[in-house]
């Protein structure tokens, strides 16, 4: 059943949860048994895509303004997380379609938008053809060409590797346009003459088996001039802006994977008996479980507000989406590693516990740190912008409190997204309410803690906030005065520490500005203290979590597992 709330989006998520069911139960297309068996054959589970399309998943790839049901990026993130909890391959399949269509929603004409909206709603797929075999992430060096010829443009060249390249109908193609710069074009395969394009075979990857990761080559492919998406010769900027959306959405894939891995690890730790007791009683196992669950909550506090930012303050997405894309998948990798240690030898097997699903999760999740910009690419993006952010870090942003409430009060729906590429920016221009609001939030937290926490807990919270404040002061003073090149190792490490401080601020804002359920959930107010201590561990390896709140936290987590509730601060499904 659904909990009482004023969030229609959460009702949609609950509906998808009911459709997909418990992956540990039965042999259906979204059961672990069915998913792993299909992967062993290198296939998608039979009937899985049909089930999703009949439910209407494709409608959530099309914005409301174009006749679909995609209310905002928060909707996409929550649905993607739910799907990724069962099968990350399908999250990537639909995510690649959203990526391929995103330039059309951001810059497309009515004549471009209508057929894409109708096609996706009917089950067609899209892809984003930007990378090339010999150039990788060096997009400016791409060799695909688009040459004007009367009312047409003639495309030549190969894009590889591309998710959905073979199965898609629509392709957003980045090409060198008349030798004057890069432009984006919308290609509808159904409107190309025979022989104007071919697909290269599927690439064999470590994970995502059955997913269409292939290539497409254009051979004097004639498309109309009206296939140009956005302004001519501005294609590279358009790509970078588009990736701000999908980098954030990738965080949902990691959230779903973490959630699933935690359930597998917790069930095993409860059921497996060693030395006369469940293995969850072994201190090091408990440390893995508690730390991993805290990482999931922290990652949620980081990813969800940035998804909401697309509708609230889209000009911040350049910086914030890179924070999500770096930090959340890295935390996802670590959670998977923790659960592998909980399962011990059984975590290595492709059968047994949860039908061997943990191994599939690990293989599939590896892609999240690679596509849409590797961890290094995103740290470079952050490092490039960090000096301007650090220079004003102690100056509260004008209107910052209102922005933070809109981002972190999850008891309210996020605003409807009105797609526009013009409101996205290539840099945040130091406008970072999340880190700039820290000092005021710490003062506010001291007052709130007196009302909400017992005296000892309030003192613990004050201590960990002071520790983080000290790290913050030291980092931003160093960054502002160092003058490092953004591609240096030192700048990259500073960017990673900035992400930790961004995460700490995000957790604090959820506690301050979220609804009553979001603030405490079923884990008690102690989750915030533990989460902040967990983030200090990232800055000071070797630190231990405080013991005081762990028992209540673990009890709440186990209650969520027993009731089938989401491992989330959101009141979604029970």
Buried (B, 14 or more C-beta within 10 A) or exposed (E): EBBEBEBEBBEBBBBBBEBBEBBBEEEBBBBBBBBBBBBEEEEBBEEBBEBBBEBBBBBBBBBBBBEBBBBBBBBBBBBBBBBBBBBBBBBBBBBBBBBBBBBBBBBBBEEBBBBBBEBBBEBBBBBBBBBBEEBEEEBEEBEBBBBEEEEBBBBBBBBBBBBBBBBBBBBBBBBBBBEEBBBBBBBBBEEBEEEBBEBBEBBEBEBBBBBBBBBBBBBEBBBBEBBBBBBBBBBBBBBBBBBBBBBBBBBBBBBBBBBBBBBBBBBBBBEBEEEEEBBBEBEEBBBBBBBBBBBBBBBBBBBBBBBBBBBBBBBBBBBBBBBBBBBBBBBBBBBBBBBBBBBBEBBEEBEBBBBBBBBBBBBBBBBBBEBBBBBEBBBBBBBBBBBBBBBBBBEBBEEBBEBBBBBBBBBEBBBEBEBEBEBBBBEBBBBBBBBBBBBEBBEBBEEBBEEBBEEEBBEBBBBBBEBBBEBBEEBBEBBBEBEBEBEEEEBBEBBBBBBBBBBBBBBBBBBBBBBEBBBBBBBBBBBBBBBBBBBBBBBEEEEEBBEBBBEBBBEBBBEBBEEEBBBBBBBBBB
